[in-house]
Amino acid sequence: MNKAELRLSIKKGKLNISHKERESASILVMNKIETLTQFKEAKNILLYNALPDELPTDCMLEKWNGSKEIFLPVVVGDNLVIKKYNKKLLRVGAFGIFEPEGDEVEIGLIDLIIVPGVAFDRNLNRLGRGKGYYDRLLTNSNAYFIGIGYDMQVVDCITTEPHDIKMNCIITEREIL
């Protein structure tokens, strides 16, 4: 299956996930993340505000904000920049999701990055939406990358290209890869 076909197949599959299943999966993923040494040691975490078809991150934002420094990506042109999360300083940005206002911070400040994806495989490859936002952002980072999603997003094999960035681990509601 090529990348476009895989994206379409996953998109159709996600339509079968109920709101209740989405919320439950989000909590299960959060609990698994919290068991990792990399999470426990991280001070600065780059999370994301989920698009409607992505694994929700609301519970993570609420629980971790305060005990960890939380940052969110902001779309600027063809790139992502990083800004500190402040619940009171959000605006609707690209793709209709809330993005923080304020100053941009350097990627080198971040210890742990939670990365959404359309699909993942057991070799820790990630398939994004095709714009390369995260691949460009992660290129200059030494942080620990955790790809998160639903179990149905894990496939046997994803065709990769030289610019594709592997995850350090992948977490779904059922397992840690």
C-alpha positions as CSV (number, residue, x, y, z in Angstrom):
1,M,0.0,0.0,0.0
2,N,1.4,3.4,-0.9
3,K,1.4,6.4,1.5
4,A,-1.8,7.9,0.0
5,E,-3.7,4.6,0.2
6,L,-2.5,4.0,3.7
7,R,-3.6,7.5,4.8
8,L,-7.1,6.9,3.3
9,S,-7.4,3.4,4.9
10,I,-6.5,4.7,8.4
11,K,-8.8,7.7,8.0
12,K,-11.7,5.4,7.2
13,G,-10.8,3.1,10.1
14,K,-10.8,5.9,12.6
15,L,-14.4,6.7,11.7
16,N,-15.3,3.6,13.6
17,I,-13.8,4.8,16.9
18,S,-16.5,6.1,19.2
19,H,-16.1,9.3,21.3
20,K,-16.0,7.1,24.4
21,E,-13.3,4.8,22.9
22,R,-11.2,7.9,22.0
23,E,-11.3,9.2,25.5
24,S,-10.5,5.8,27.0
25,A,-7.6,5.3,24.6
26,S,-6.3,8.7,25.5
27,I,-6.2,7.9,29.2
28,L,-4.6,4.5,28.6
29,V,-1.9,6.1,26.4
30,M,-1.3,8.8,29.0
31,N,-0.9,6.2,31.8
32,K,1.6,4.2,29.6
33,I,3.7,7.4,28.9
34,E,3.8,8.1,32.6
35,T,5.6,4.7,33.3
36,L,8.5,5.6,31.1
37,T,11.8,6.8,32.6
38,Q,12.1,9.4,29.9
39,F,8.8,10.9,30.9
40,K,9.7,10.9,34.6
41,E,13.0,12.6,33.9
42,A,11.7,15.1,31.4
43,K,11.2,18.7,32.5
44,N,10.1,20.2,29.2
45,I,7.6,18.3,27.1
46,L,6.3,19.2,23.6
47,L,2.8,18.0,23.3
48,Y,0.1,18.9,20.7
49,N,-3.5,20.0,20.6
50,A,-5.2,17.2,18.8
51,L,-7.1,17.5,15.5
52,P,-10.5,15.9,15.6
53,D,-9.2,12.6,14.1
54,E,-6.1,12.4,16.3
55,L,-5.8,10.8,19.8
56,P,-7.0,13.4,22.2
57,T,-4.4,15.1,24.4
58,D,-6.7,17.1,26.7
59,C,-6.2,14.8,29.7
60,M,-2.4,15.0,29.3
61,L,-2.4,18.8,29.0
62,E,-4.5,19.1,32.1
63,K,-2.7,16.6,34.2
64,W,0.9,17.4,33.3
65,N,0.6,21.2,33.2
66,G,2.2,22.5,36.4
67,S,4.3,19.4,37.2
68,K,6.1,19.6,33.8
69,E,6.7,22.6,31.5
70,I,4.4,22.0,28.5
71,F,5.0,23.4,25.1
72,L,2.8,23.2,21.9
73,P,3.7,23.5,18.2
74,V,2.4,26.5,16.3
75,V,2.1,26.4,12.5
76,V,4.0,29.2,10.8
77,G,4.0,28.9,7.1
78,D,5.4,25.5,6.2
79,N,7.0,24.9,9.6
80,L,6.3,24.3,13.3
81,V,7.6,26.6,15.9
82,I,7.4,25.9,19.7
83,K,5.7,28.0,22.3
84,K,5.1,27.6,26.0
85,Y,1.6,26.4,26.8
86,N,-0.5,28.8,28.9
87,K,-4.2,27.9,29.1
88,K,-5.1,31.6,29.3
89,L,-3.0,32.7,26.3
90,L,-4.4,30.6,23.4
91,R,-5.8,31.6,20.1
92,V,-7.3,29.6,17.2
93,G,-4.6,28.9,14.8
94,A,-4.0,26.8,11.7
95,F,-6.4,23.9,11.2
96,G,-8.8,25.4,13.7
97,I,-6.9,24.2,16.8
98,F,-5.8,26.3,19.8
99,E,-2.2,27.4,19.7
100,P,-0.3,29.3,22.4
101,E,0.7,33.0,22.0
102,G,4.0,34.3,23.2
103,D,7.7,33.9,22.3
104,E,9.1,31.0,20.3
105,V,11.5,28.7,22.2
106,E,14.3,26.6,20.7
107,I,13.8,22.9,20.1
108,G,17.0,22.2,22.1
109,L,15.0,23.1,25.3
110,I,12.7,20.2,24.9
111,D,13.4,16.8,26.6
112,L,10.4,14.8,25.3
113,I,8.3,15.2,22.3
114,I,4.8,13.6,21.9
115,V,4.2,13.1,18.2
116,P,0.9,12.5,16.4
117,G,0.8,10.4,13.3
118,V,-1.5,8.9,10.7
119,A,0.2,5.5,11.0
120,F,3.1,3.8,12.7
121,D,4.9,0.5,12.2
122,R,6.7,-1.9,14.5
123,N,10.1,-0.6,13.2
124,L,9.2,2.8,14.8
125,N,8.5,4.5,11.5
126,R,5.8,7.2,11.4
127,L,3.6,8.3,8.6
128,G,2.3,11.9,9.0
129,R,-0.2,13.8,6.9
130,G,2.3,14.5,4.1
131,K,3.4,18.1,4.8
132,G,6.6,17.2,6.6
133,Y,6.0,19.5,9.6
134,Y,7.2,17.1,12.2
135,D,10.0,15.7,10.1
136,R,11.5,19.2,9.7
137,L,11.0,20.0,13.4
138,L,12.5,16.8,14.8
139,T,15.6,16.9,12.5
140,N,17.3,19.3,14.9
141,S,16.2,17.7,18.2
142,N,18.0,15.4,20.6
143,A,14.7,14.9,22.6
144,Y,13.1,11.5,23.1
145,F,10.3,11.0,20.5
146,I,7.1,9.2,21.4
147,G,4.6,8.6,18.6
148,I,1.1,8.1,19.9
149,G,-2.1,6.9,18.3
150,Y,-4.7,4.2,18.3
151,D,-3.8,0.5,18.0
152,M,-5.5,0.4,14.6
153,Q,-2.9,2.9,13.3
154,V,-0.1,0.4,13.7
155,V,0.6,-1.4,10.5
156,D,3.1,-4.0,9.3
157,C,5.3,-1.7,7.2
158,I,5.5,1.9,6.2
159,T,7.5,2.9,3.2
160,T,10.0,5.5,4.3
161,E,12.1,8.2,2.7
162,P,15.5,9.6,3.8
163,H,13.9,12.6,5.5
164,D,11.4,10.6,7.6
165,I,12.2,10.6,11.3
166,K,11.8,7.5,13.4
167,M,10.3,7.5,16.8
168,N,12.1,6.2,19.9
169,C,8.9,4.4,20.9
170,I,5.3,4.2,19.9
171,I,2.4,4.0,22.4
172,T,-1.2,3.0,21.7
173,E,-4.0,2.1,24.1
174,R,-2.8,-1.6,24.0
175,E,1.0,-1.5,23.9
176,I,4.4,0.2,24.0
177,L,6.6,-0.4,21.0
